[in-house]
Amino acid sequence: MKLKTLGLSLLSAMVMSAGAHAADYELTVPHVTNIESYNHQSLLVFKNFVENHSNGAIKVNIYPSGQLCSTARECLSGVQAGTFDYFQTTIPELANYWGPVGAFDLPYMLRDDRVAECVYDNQDFLSDVRANVLEQTGNLRLMMVSNSGGWRNFATTDKQIKSPDDIKGLKIRTVPAPIQQELVKALGGAPTPIAWPEVYTALSTGVVDGTKNGIVDITMMKFEESLKYLILDGHAYMGGVWIMNNDRFNSFPDALKRVVLDGVAAQNQFLRVYPKWKEYDAYETFRKAGGTIYTPTAEEKKAFQAATAPVKDYFIEQAGEDGKAWLERFEKEIKACEASIDADFATASK
């Protein structure tokens, strides 16, 4: 009896001791989408990796659905101030802090996923971007540029788009970013900035005639209930920019910095695979809801590229010489990646 009592006491003490052990570091990670979103799921990958590979020294606390901040700008400001530690934003949103990065969001720059991933995997290039963002913001550290749902395409409620002329007069929902709005203007449409949580209502009530989103986002948010036409013009790669508070990152010892960076890499793998994996189901869902999907010919895509050329001029005018230099650097990186991939194809196809 005494042995049993002693055993229970030791077990209780062990449980209490384990429960009392707190992580040495905690990361506060908000996001504004729901727990079914790829951002949340990717953060579970990050959390699992970092917590396990640090032996519990780091704890990752995820707050979904706008619990801590309701907009990307609010969340990003929180990371800059040190209130939060890690957050995903977009290239257009980051351009509010460092204008030249807007070059990466110009239309029809990246031809496919392989080129985009090659460019954003170039650590020399990314390191230079990181240094400039840090210099401009003081405390926003670029961790990676991943994918946030595939490629932006034009989707409409009542009219199939096949040429630039088909967009004339249409009210198209955009993110609140100048480059995306100028793109719609260049095509003769009326850009209508609407916050993400309000897009479903805007489409269903006819406030807008269409939107610019990837197919995965469209079906995730049930926009196919209103959208009936989709053209796979792929005018923008949806680069998801993941930002960490620089002071927080530098507070880790080198061994834990490595764990965090490896965790980011694991998260990046998930984010890049997710839209490719989900696209099949998303296309089927769209079609079953009565939607029509159109892939433009090479000639039709060239027409879109020609019609949107003024957007590049607009960017250079707004961003100045620094922006122009970064646009040229981006174009150089793209050409290098295209050449490398084309060389691989030539070798593999022999």
Residue, then its C-alpha position, 0 to 999 in steps of 0.5 A: m500500500k505504501l509502495k502504491t502510494l509512493g508510486l502515485s506520488l512520484l507519478s503526480a510529481m512528474v506530471m506536475s513537473a512536466g506541466a510546469h516546464a514552460a518553453d524558453y521562447e514563444l511565437t505569437v502568430p496571427h492570421v485573418t483566414n479560417i482554420e481550413s485555409y492553406n495559411h492556417q494549415s501551413l502554420l500547423v506544419f511550421k508549429n509541428f516542426v519547430e516545437n518538435h525539433s526544438n524539443g519544446a524550447i519554442k512554442v508557436n501560438i497560432y491565432p486564426s480568423g482575425q482574433l488578434c488583428s482583423t486586416a493584413r495591414e493591422c497584423l503587419s504593423g503588429v509584427q513591426a511593433g513587436t506585438f506579434d512575431y510572424f505573419q503572412t502578407t502579400i507583395p502589394e501590401l509589403a509595397n506599402y513599406w518598401g515600394p520597389v517590391g511592387a515590381f514583383d507584382l507586375p502583370y504577366m512577368l512570371r510564366d509558370d510555377r517553376v520560374a517563380e519558385c526558381v526566382y524566389d529560391n535564389q538566396d542571393f536575390l532574396s537576401d538583397v530583398r531582405a536587407n532592403v526591407l529591413e533597412q526601410t522598416g527597421n524590424l520586418r524580416l523577410m523569411m520567404v516568398s511562397n505561394s498563397g493560392g496559385w495564380r490570379n485569374f479573371a473570374t466573372t459573373d455574367k460574361q466570358i472574358k477571352s480578350p482585353d476588350d471583354i473587360k471594358g466597362l466591367k467592375i472588377r474587385t481588386v486588392p487595395a493595391p495600386i498595381q492591381q488597380e492599374l492593371v484593371k484600368a489598363l484593360g478598360g475595367a473599373p477597379t473596385p477595392i473590396a476587403w477579402p471578407e466582403v467579396y462574397t457579398a459583393l459578388s452575390t449582390g452585383v456590386v462587382d461583375g467579377t474578381k481577380n483570384g486563384i481557383v483555390d481561393i474561389t472555391m474555398m470561399k464559395f464564390e462559384e455560387s456567383l462566378k460563372y466564367l473563369i479565364l486562366d490568364g495567370h496575370a499574377y503569381m500570388g506570392g505569399v510574403w512571410i515576415m518575422n519580427n527581426d528582433r524576435f528572430n535575433s533573440f534565438p541562439d544559432a541552433l534555434k535560428r536553424v530550427v526556425l529557418d528549417g521550419v519555414a522551409a517545411q512550411n514553404q514546401f506545403l504552401r507550394v504543393y497545396p494549390k497544385w494539389k487542390e486545383y483539380d478539385a477546385y476546377e471540378t467544383f467550379r464546373k459542377a456549379g455551372g462554371t465555364i473555364y477558358t484557357p487563352t491561346a498564346e496569341e490571346k495571352k500576348a494581347f493581354q500582355a500588350a494591353t497591360a504594358p502601361v502598368k509597367d510604365y506606371f510603376i516606374e513613374q511611381a517608384g523612381e530610379d530605385g524601383k526601376a533598378w529593382l524591376e531590371r533585377f527582377e527581370k534579370e532573375i526571371k531570364a536566368c531561371e527561364a534559361s536554366i529551365d529551358a536547358d533542363f528541358a532540352t536535356a531531358s527531352k533528348 
